[in-house]
Amino acid sequence: MADQWVRLELDLTTCPVQRFERYLEACRVAGIRLTTLAALGDTPDHRRMLYELNKECSADIPDRGEFYSFDEYVQQRIEVPSYDPRGIVIALDGDTWMGMSASSKHSGFVFNEMTGVRAGYRGRGISVAMKAFGLSFAELCGVTAVRTFHHPANANAIAMNRTMGYVDAEWEL
Ligand SMILES: CC(C)(COP(=O)(O)OP(=O)(O)OC[C@H]1O[C@@H](n2cnc3c(N)ncnc32)[C@H](O)[C@@H]1OP(=O)(O)O)[C@@H](O)C(=O)NCCC(=O)NCCS
């Protein structure tokens, strides 16, 4: 399977970020608040909420298989050197966490690990808005490249990234 992943990269030196303004504005108008886990507080309760949201959205990733237990999630996604709560974007409708876009820091790039929107909120530009909001994390890390990869059957996610300007790229997983 590994060779079939669709590897994508966004170059922030050439990406016209103004193109994302309409997605951010649509969120504002709809009352959807974008923030980060760092701003909300990287607490045990919030880690559990992040896990539940990630688990729910991951159920729609083709061939994802069984999701981590909470302990595995913390061990493999949170208690790792690349984790930074400033890279975890959360979208809220009132108090409801309905979207997340998690990026981690690496040498020379940030990696978008997972973007997910609860089913009832899809198709409204929220994923693009979250990912656009999260680009400031790349700036914080002092890098100009954002990478991600997807299962080739995950058409929505691939289309979402291409909409943002991600292009196919050759890098090793
Ligand atoms: C992929 C996912 C995050 C997209 O979230 P979303 O908020 O519905 O996406 P958006 O409304 O922001 O769509 C952004 C762009 O993606 C494309 N897109 C999204 N859904 C699409 C669909 N069903 N068909 C075609 N294109 C689609 C469009 O180009 C769209 O841009 P446009 O509205 O300006 O045309 C969402 O479907 C999801 O949570 N899926 C399950 C989890 C997952 O697979 N995550 C990716 C792996 S990390």
The ligand as a MOL file (V3000), in Angstrom:
LIG
                    3D

  0  0  0     0  0            999 V3000
M  V30 BEGIN CTAB
M  V30 COUNTS 48 50 0 0 0
M  V30 BEGIN ATOM
M  V30 1 C -12.0660 15.5820 3.7330 0
M  V30 2 C -12.9160 16.4660 4.6330 0
M  V30 3 C -12.0680 16.9570 5.8010 0
M  V30 4 C -13.4030 17.6670 3.8120 0
M  V30 5 O -14.0870 18.5440 4.7180 0
M  V30 6 P -15.1700 19.6190 4.2090 0
M  V30 7 O -15.2480 20.6740 5.2520 0
M  V30 8 O -16.4230 18.9190 3.8370 0
M  V30 9 O -14.4810 20.1600 2.9040 0
M  V30 10 P -14.7490 21.6150 2.2930 0
M  V30 11 O -16.2040 21.9230 2.3210 0
M  V30 12 O -13.8080 22.5690 2.9800 0
M  V30 13 O -14.3070 21.4120 0.7860 0
M  V30 14 C -13.1050 21.9460 0.3380 0
M  V30 15 C -12.8660 21.5430 -1.0830 0
M  V30 16 O -12.6710 20.1460 -1.1520 0
M  V30 17 C -13.3280 19.6230 -2.2980 0
M  V30 18 N -14.3470 18.6910 -1.8120 0
M  V30 19 C -14.7150 18.4760 -0.5290 0
M  V30 20 N -15.6850 17.5460 -0.4640 0
M  V30 21 C -15.8980 17.1730 -1.7290 0
M  V30 22 C -16.7810 16.2460 -2.3300 0
M  V30 23 N -17.6550 15.5100 -1.6130 0
M  V30 24 N -16.7250 16.0940 -3.6880 0
M  V30 25 C -15.8700 16.8330 -4.4170 0
M  V30 26 N -15.0260 17.7430 -3.9050 0
M  V30 27 C -15.0460 17.9000 -2.5870 0
M  V30 28 C -13.8660 20.7940 -3.0640 0
M  V30 29 O -12.8530 21.1870 -3.9770 0
M  V30 30 C -14.0260 21.8470 -2.0060 0
M  V30 31 O -13.7970 23.1610 -2.4450 0
M  V30 32 P -15.0060 24.0710 -2.9740 0
M  V30 33 O -16.1220 23.9200 -1.9990 0
M  V30 34 O -14.4600 25.4730 -3.0110 0
M  V30 35 O -15.3240 23.4920 -4.3080 0
M  V30 36 C -14.1700 15.6990 5.1540 0
M  V30 37 O -14.8200 15.0900 4.0610 0
M  V30 38 C -13.8500 14.6410 6.2020 0
M  V30 39 O -13.8150 14.9120 7.4080 0
M  V30 40 N -13.6090 13.3930 5.7380 0
M  V30 41 C -13.2680 12.3010 6.6740 0
M  V30 42 C -11.8660 12.4180 7.2290 0
M  V30 43 C -10.8130 12.4260 6.1280 0
M  V30 44 O -10.8660 11.6660 5.1680 0
M  V30 45 N -9.8270 13.2790 6.3100 0
M  V30 46 C -8.6990 13.3860 5.4030 0
M  V30 47 C -7.6260 12.4500 5.7890 0
M  V30 48 S -6.5140 13.2540 6.8870 0
M  V30 END ATOM
M  V30 BEGIN BOND
M  V30 1 1 1 2
M  V30 2 1 2 3
M  V30 3 1 2 4
M  V30 4 1 2 36
M  V30 5 1 4 5
M  V30 6 1 5 6
M  V30 7 2 6 7
M  V30 8 1 6 8
M  V30 9 1 6 9
M  V30 10 1 9 10
M  V30 11 2 10 11
M  V30 12 1 10 12
M  V30 13 1 10 13
M  V30 14 1 13 14
M  V30 15 1 14 15
M  V30 16 1 15 16
M  V30 17 1 15 30
M  V30 18 1 16 17
M  V30 19 1 17 18
M  V30 20 1 17 28
M  V30 21 1 18 19
M  V30 22 1 18 27
M  V30 23 2 19 20
M  V30 24 1 20 21
M  V30 25 1 21 22
M  V30 26 2 21 27
M  V30 27 1 22 23
M  V30 28 2 22 24
M  V30 29 1 24 25
M  V30 30 2 25 26
M  V30 31 1 26 27
M  V30 32 1 28 29
M  V30 33 1 28 30
M  V30 34 1 30 31
M  V30 35 1 31 32
M  V30 36 2 32 33
M  V30 37 1 32 34
M  V30 38 1 32 35
M  V30 39 1 36 37
M  V30 40 1 36 38
M  V30 41 2 38 39
M  V30 42 1 38 40
M  V30 43 1 40 41
M  V30 44 1 41 42
M  V30 45 1 42 43
M  V30 46 2 43 44
M  V30 47 1 43 45
M  V30 48 1 45 46
M  V30 49 1 46 47
M  V30 50 1 47 48
M  V30 END BOND
M  V30 END CTAB
M  END
